[in-house]
Amino acid sequence: MNLQPKTDNTQPGKVDLRDMSLSELSGWASSLSLESFRARQIFRWLWRSDVTSFDQMTDLQKELRQRLSELYYISSLRPEKIERSQDGTKKFLFALSDGNHIESVLIPEKGHYTLCLSSQAGCAMGCRFCLTGKGGFKRNLKTSEIVNQVLAVQGALPDEKLSRPSASGGNEASPSAPERDAAPGGLTNLVFMGMGEPLANYENLIKSLQILLADEGCGFSSRRVTVSTCGLVPQMEKLGRDITVNLAISLHAPDNETRNFLMPINRTYPLEVLIEACRRFPLPQRRMITFEYLLISGVNDSPEQARALAKLLRDVRAKINLIPFNAYPGSEFKPPPPERVLAFQQILIKNHYTTMIRQSKGADISAACGQLHAHVVYGSQRGEEVV
């Protein structure tokens, strides 16, 4: 196992401690002949107290803090642009150290917030309806870049700080450390449904999940963390063995012909392979796999396709989220009329599926995945004003 993360071009000669899981940090501490408890101590400072300087780690000896600062650094993200919707949705655009951009979306729910996270800069999956995919794939995000999205957004919720024991043993208000099943108003739910295919960045995804779920880390409940995939079957099976989180499948079609048209991944892992993997996926009691179904007018929204979807998911512990397509400039698709969406839902309900219609959030801002990035990056290249 490589215990030394890659150096960052903004911190020449130094490595980022936030790229390490707790087990890696323990190995790193041992290699420096530090006491075994120091790894957990530093890990808590990194994630529970969201420090950005070793000088803030006040229970470490001054000599150790100086030694750490000479060899290592603590990364962070700050939003380059935030768009705010009238419904409370906030879309964050982050500039990475190499000039790439990623997005996170904070979604207000009843009594809490959900944060949609990115796992890659761009995406290589090439889904026909996705604006992010049209920009191509840039690179995988580092572990630190994934989890730092959470800390950055929590820092933008000054009125939602939750009381929790600090890394040094006292109590403090820390927006970066939500309690399990946190109080109403806090950030409690995380979904990996932003830019990129999470399972295509598997190693860093798993490390970020370990940090997010650890009691010494960010302390989220596994019941409130969801990983979405377009259908990378081998990685799905590995995910089920390696960690317990919720699984969501970006399905969007009930037959191979339609799904091939919309999602190239289906040619590698067709529906019969994908659905069989879903049947085998280990689920805790009372949990189900969420199937995301983007409704596109004239493509996948007919009553016949609703009945085919009900038949396809038979014997799968499934619930279904219907998502009317969120059109963006230049898109070849459009959403169905509301009555067609409701008719599709009713067919699934009559077939005994829990079926929700995901209400559009952020309709007055760049709500489609990749839309804010496209506006800022390509708009600024054309000379448009970006604020």
C-alpha positions as CSV (number, residue, x, y, z in Angstrom):
1,M,0.0,0.0,0.0
2,N,1.3,3.4,-0.9
3,L,1.2,5.5,2.2
4,Q,2.4,8.7,0.5
5,P,-0.2,10.6,-1.6
6,K,0.9,12.4,-4.7
7,T,2.2,15.9,-4.2
8,D,0.1,18.9,-5.3
9,N,1.4,21.4,-7.8
10,T,0.4,24.2,-5.4
11,Q,2.4,22.7,-2.6
12,P,5.7,21.6,-4.2
13,G,7.5,18.8,-2.3
14,K,4.6,18.3,0.2
15,V,1.8,15.8,0.4
16,D,-1.8,16.2,1.5
17,L,-2.8,14.4,4.7
18,R,-6.5,14.6,3.6
19,D,-5.8,12.1,0.9
20,M,-5.3,9.4,3.5
21,S,-7.9,7.1,5.1
22,L,-7.5,6.4,8.8
23,S,-5.7,3.1,8.1
24,E,-3.3,4.8,5.8
25,L,-2.8,7.6,8.3
26,S,-2.0,5.0,11.0
27,G,0.6,3.4,8.7
28,W,2.1,6.8,7.9
29,A,2.3,7.7,11.6
30,S,4.1,4.4,12.3
31,S,6.6,5.1,9.5
32,L,7.4,8.4,11.2
33,S,7.8,6.6,14.6
34,L,4.9,8.5,16.1
35,E,2.8,7.1,18.9
36,S,-0.1,4.9,17.6
37,F,-2.7,7.3,19.0
38,R,-1.4,10.2,17.0
39,A,-3.0,9.0,13.8
40,R,-6.6,9.1,15.3
41,Q,-5.7,12.4,17.0
42,I,-4.7,14.0,13.7
43,F,-7.5,12.3,11.8
44,R,-10.1,13.9,14.1
45,W,-8.5,17.3,13.7
46,L,-8.6,16.9,9.9
47,W,-12.3,15.9,9.6
48,R,-14.2,16.7,12.9
49,S,-12.7,20.1,13.5
50,D,-11.9,21.0,9.8
51,V,-8.6,22.6,10.6
52,T,-6.5,24.0,7.8
53,S,-3.2,24.5,9.6
54,F,-1.1,22.3,11.8
55,D,-0.8,25.1,14.3
56,Q,-4.5,24.6,15.1
57,M,-3.8,21.1,16.4
58,T,-3.3,22.4,19.8
59,D,-2.8,19.1,21.6
60,L,0.2,18.2,19.4
61,Q,3.7,19.2,20.6
62,K,5.0,22.3,18.9
63,E,8.0,20.4,17.5
64,L,5.7,17.8,15.9
65,R,3.5,20.5,14.4
66,Q,6.6,22.2,12.9
67,R,7.8,18.9,11.5
68,L,4.4,18.2,9.9
69,S,4.1,21.6,8.3
70,E,7.5,21.2,6.6
71,L,6.5,17.9,4.9
72,Y,2.7,17.9,4.6
73,Y,-0.2,20.2,4.1
74,I,-4.0,20.2,4.6
75,S,-6.0,20.9,1.5
76,S,-9.4,22.7,1.3
77,L,-11.9,23.8,-1.3
78,R,-13.5,27.2,-1.6
79,P,-16.4,27.9,-4.0
80,E,-15.5,30.0,-7.0
81,K,-19.2,30.6,-7.7
82,I,-22.5,29.9,-5.9
83,E,-25.9,30.0,-7.6
84,R,-28.9,30.3,-5.3
85,S,-32.4,29.2,-6.3
86,Q,-35.6,30.7,-4.9
87,D,-36.5,27.2,-3.6
88,G,-33.3,27.1,-1.4
89,T,-31.2,25.0,-3.7
90,K,-27.6,26.1,-3.9
91,K,-25.1,25.0,-6.7
92,F,-21.4,25.3,-5.9
93,L,-18.7,25.5,-8.5
94,F,-15.2,24.6,-7.2
95,A,-11.9,25.3,-9.1
96,L,-9.4,22.6,-8.5
97,S,-5.6,23.2,-8.2
98,D,-5.0,22.1,-11.8
99,G,-7.7,24.4,-13.3
100,N,-10.4,21.9,-13.7
101,H,-13.9,22.6,-12.2
102,I,-16.4,20.4,-10.4
103,E,-19.9,21.0,-9.0
104,S,-21.8,20.2,-5.8
105,V,-25.5,20.8,-5.2
106,L,-27.1,21.5,-1.8
107,I,-30.7,20.5,-1.8
108,P,-33.2,21.5,0.9
109,E,-35.4,18.6,2.1
110,K,-38.0,18.5,4.8
111,G,-36.0,19.2,8.0
112,H,-32.6,18.6,6.6
113,Y,-30.2,19.1,3.6
114,T,-28.9,16.7,1.0
115,L,-25.6,17.3,-0.7
116,C,-25.0,15.9,-4.2
117,L,-21.2,15.2,-4.7
118,S,-19.0,14.9,-7.7
119,S,-16.5,12.1,-8.0
120,Q,-14.7,13.0,-11.3
121,A,-13.9,16.2,-13.3
122,G,-16.0,15.4,-16.4
123,C,-17.3,12.0,-17.2
124,A,-16.3,9.3,-19.7
125,M,-19.7,7.4,-19.7
126,G,-21.1,9.4,-22.7
127,C,-24.8,9.2,-21.6
128,R,-26.7,10.9,-24.4
129,F,-28.8,13.2,-22.1
130,C,-26.0,14.3,-19.8
131,L,-24.4,17.8,-20.1
132,T,-21.4,16.8,-18.0
133,G,-20.5,14.0,-20.5
134,K,-20.6,16.3,-23.4
135,G,-17.6,18.1,-21.9
136,G,-15.6,14.9,-21.9
137,F,-13.5,13.3,-19.1
138,K,-10.7,15.2,-17.4
139,R,-9.6,13.1,-14.5
140,N,-10.6,11.3,-11.3
141,L,-11.0,13.4,-8.1
142,K,-8.6,12.7,-5.3
143,T,-10.0,11.5,-2.0
144,S,-9.4,15.0,-0.5
145,E,-11.3,16.7,-3.4
146,I,-14.3,14.5,-2.8
147,V,-14.6,15.0,1.0
148,N,-13.6,18.6,0.9
149,Q,-16.8,19.3,-1.0
150,V,-18.7,18.3,2.1
151,L,-16.6,20.5,4.4
152,A,-16.8,23.5,2.0
153,V,-20.6,23.3,1.8
154,Q,-21.0,22.8,5.5
155,G,-18.9,26.0,6.0
156,A,-21.6,27.8,3.9
157,L,-24.3,26.8,6.5
158,P,-23.3,29.1,9.4
159,D,-26.7,28.9,11.0
160,E,-26.7,25.1,10.9
161,K,-23.7,24.4,13.1
162,L,-24.2,21.3,15.2
163,S,-22.8,20.8,18.7
164,R,-20.3,17.9,18.9
165,P,-17.2,16.9,21.0
166,S,-14.1,18.6,19.6
167,A,-10.9,16.8,18.6
168,S,-9.3,17.9,21.9
169,G,-12.2,16.6,24.0
170,G,-14.3,19.7,24.6
171,N,-17.5,20.8,22.9
172,E,-17.6,23.1,20.0
173,A,-19.9,24.1,17.2
174,S,-18.5,22.5,14.1
175,P,-20.2,22.7,10.7
176,S,-17.8,20.0,9.4
177,A,-18.9,17.3,11.8
178,P,-22.7,16.4,11.7
179,E,-24.0,14.0,14.3
180,R,-25.5,10.7,13.2
181,D,-29.1,11.4,12.2
182,A,-28.4,15.1,12.9
183,A,-30.9,17.6,14.2
184,P,-33.3,19.2,11.7
185,G,-31.7,21.8,9.6
186,G,-28.4,20.1,9.3
187,L,-26.6,18.4,6.4
188,T,-27.5,14.8,7.0
189,N,-27.7,13.1,3.6
190,L,-25.0,12.6,0.9
191,V,-25.6,11.3,-2.6
192,F,-22.8,10.6,-5.1
193,M,-24.8,11.7,-8.1
194,G,-22.9,14.7,-9.3
195,M,-20.2,15.0,-12.0
196,G,-18.6,11.7,-13.0
197,E,-19.3,8.0,-12.5
198,P,-18.4,7.2,-8.8
199,L,-17.5,3.5,-9.4
200,A,-15.0,4.5,-12.1
201,N,-13.0,6.2,-9.4
202,Y,-13.3,3.3,-7.1
203,E,-10.2,3.5,-4.8
204,N,-10.8,7.2,-4.0
205,L,-14.5,6.6,-3.7
206,I,-14.0,4.0,-1.0
207,K,-11.5,6.1,0.9
208,S,-13.8,9.0,0.9
209,L,-16.7,6.9,2.1
210,Q,-14.5,5.5,4.9
211,I,-13.7,9.1,6.0
212,L,-17.3,10.2,5.7
213,L,-18.7,7.3,7.7
214,A,-16.0,7.1,10.4
215,D,-16.9,8.2,13.9
216,E,-13.5,9.9,14.1
217,G,-14.2,11.4,10.6
218,C,-17.3,13.1,9.4
219,G,-19.6,10.8,11.2
220,F,-22.4,10.4,8.6
221,S,-24.8,7.4,8.9
222,S,-24.5,4.8,6.3
223,R,-28.3,4.9,6.0
224,R,-28.0,8.4,4.7
225,V,-25.2,8.0,2.1
226,T,-26.0,6.8,-1.4
227,V,-23.7,5.9,-4.3
228,S,-25.2,6.0,-7.8
229,T,-23.8,4.2,-10.8
230,C,-24.8,3.9,-14.5
231,G,-24.1,0.2,-14.2
232,L,-20.5,-0.8,-13.8
233,V,-21.3,-4.3,-12.6
234,P,-17.9,-5.6,-11.4
235,Q,-17.4,-2.5,-9.3
236,M,-21.0,-2.8,-8.0
237,E,-20.2,-6.2,-6.7
238,K,-17.0,-5.0,-5.1
239,L,-18.8,-2.1,-3.4
240,G,-21.3,-4.5,-1.9
241,R,-18.4,-6.5,-0.3
242,D,-16.2,-3.5,0.8
243,I,-18.6,-1.1,2.5
244,T,-22.3,-0.6,3.5
245,V,-24.0,2.3,1.8
246,N,-27.2,2.8,-0.2
247,L,-27.1,1.9,-3.9
248,A,-28.8,3.8,-6.7
249,I,-28.9,2.7,-10.3
250,S,-29.2,5.2,-13.2
251,L,-31.5,3.0,-15.3
252,H,-33.6,5.3,-17.6
253,A,-34.9,2.5,-19.9
254,P,-36.7,-0.8,-19.5
255,D,-35.2,-2.5,-22.6
256,N,-31.8,-2.8,-24.1
257,E,-32.6,-1.0,-27.3
258,T,-33.6,2.2,-25.6
259,R,-30.9,2.0,-23.0
260,N,-28.2,1.4,-25.7
261,F,-29.5,4.6,-27.4
262,L,-29.3,6.6,-24.1
263,M,-26.3,5.0,-22.3
264,P,-23.3,3.4,-24.0
265,I,-22.5,1.4,-20.9
266,N,-25.4,-0.8,-21.6
267,R,-23.6,-2.4,-24.5
268,T,-21.0,-3.7,-22.1
269,Y,-23.3,-4.6,-19.2
270,P,-26.8,-5.1,-20.7
271,L,-29.9,-5.0,-18.6
272,E,-30.1,-8.7,-17.9
273,V,-26.6,-8.6,-16.4
274,L,-27.2,-5.4,-14.5
275,I,-30.5,-6.5,-13.0
276,E,-29.0,-9.9,-11.9
277,A,-26.2,-8.0,-10.1
278,C,-28.9,-5.9,-8.4
279,R,-30.6,-9.1,-7.2
280,R,-27.3,-10.3,-5.7
281,F,-26.4,-7.0,-4.1
282,P,-26.2,-7.3,-0.3
283,L,-28.8,-5.1,1.3
284,P,-29.4,-4.6,5.1
285,Q,-32.8,-5.3,6.3
286,R,-35.5,-2.9,5.1
287,R,-33.2,-1.3,2.6
288,M,-33.9,-1.2,-1.2
289,I,-32.0,-0.2,-4.3
290,T,-33.2,3.0,-5.8
291,F,-33.7,3.0,-9.5
292,E,-33.4,6.5,-11.1
293,Y,-35.5,6.8,-14.2
294,L,-35.2,10.0,-16.2
295,L,-38.4,10.6,-18.1
296,I,-37.8,11.9,-21.6
297,S,-40.7,12.8,-23.9
298,G,-41.2,10.4,-26.7
299,V,-38.2,8.2,-25.7
300,N,-38.9,6.3,-22.6
301,D,-42.2,7.6,-21.1
302,S,-44.9,5.4,-22.7
303,P,-47.4,3.3,-20.7
304,E,-45.9,0.2,-22.3
305,Q,-42.5,1.2,-21.1
306,A,-43.8,1.7,-17.6
307,R,-45.3,-1.9,-17.6
308,A,-42.0,-3.2,-19.0
309,L,-40.1,-1.5,-16.2
310,A,-42.4,-3.1,-13.6
311,K,-41.7,-6.5,-15.1
312,L,-37.9,-5.9,-15.4
313,L,-37.6,-5.1,-11.6
314,R,-39.6,-8.1,-10.4
315,D,-37.8,-9.9,-7.6
316,V,-35.6,-6.9,-6.9
317,R,-35.9,-5.0,-3.6
318,A,-36.6,-1.8,-5.5
319,K,-38.0,1.7,-5.2
320,I,-38.2,4.0,-8.2
321,N,-37.5,7.7,-8.5
322,L,-39.0,9.3,-11.6
323,I,-37.2,12.4,-12.8
324,P,-38.7,14.6,-15.5
325,F,-35.9,15.6,-17.8
326,N,-34.3,18.9,-16.9
327,A,-33.7,20.5,-20.3
328,Y,-30.6,22.6,-21.0
329,P,-29.7,24.9,-23.9
330,G,-28.9,22.8,-27.0
331,S,-30.4,19.5,-25.7
332,E,-32.1,17.2,-28.1
333,F,-34.6,16.1,-25.4
334,K,-37.5,17.6,-23.5
335,P,-39.5,16.5,-20.5
336,P,-42.9,14.8,-20.8
337,P,-46.1,16.8,-19.9
338,P,-47.0,16.4,-16.2
339,E,-50.0,14.2,-16.9
340,R,-47.8,11.7,-18.7
341,V,-45.4,11.6,-15.8
342,L,-48.3,10.9,-13.4
343,A,-49.7,8.2,-15.6
344,F,-46.3,6.5,-15.7
345,Q,-46.1,6.7,-11.9
346,Q,-49.6,5.2,-11.4
347,I,-48.7,2.1,-13.5
348,L,-45.7,1.4,-11.3
349,I,-47.7,2.0,-8.1
350,K,-50.4,-0.4,-9.3
351,N,-47.6,-2.9,-9.7
352,H,-46.7,-2.4,-6.0
353,Y,-43.5,-0.3,-6.4
354,T,-42.8,2.6,-4.1
355,T,-42.5,5.3,-6.8
356,M,-41.7,8.9,-6.2
357,I,-41.6,11.8,-8.7
358,R,-38.5,13.9,-7.9
359,Q,-39.6,17.5,-7.9
360,S,-37.4,19.7,-9.9
361,K,-35.1,21.9,-7.7
362,G,-33.2,24.9,-8.8
363,A,-35.2,25.4,-11.9
364,D,-34.2,29.1,-11.9
365,I,-30.5,28.4,-11.8
366,S,-28.0,26.2,-13.7
367,A,-29.7,23.1,-12.3
368,A,-28.7,20.3,-14.8
369,C,-25.5,18.5,-13.9
370,G,-22.6,20.3,-15.6
371,Q,-24.6,23.4,-16.5
372,L,-22.9,25.8,-14.1
373,H,-19.5,24.4,-15.1
374,A,-20.4,24.9,-18.8
375,H,-21.6,28.5,-18.2
376,V,-18.5,29.5,-16.2
377,V,-15.8,27.7,-18.2
378,Y,-17.2,28.1,-21.7
379,G,-19.0,31.3,-21.1
380,S,-15.9,33.0,-19.7
381,Q,-13.9,31.8,-22.8
382,R,-16.4,33.5,-25.0
383,G,-16.0,36.7,-23.0
384,E,-19.3,36.5,-21.0
385,E,-19.3,38.0,-17.5
386,V,-19.0,35.4,-14.7
387,V,-19.8,36.5,-11.1
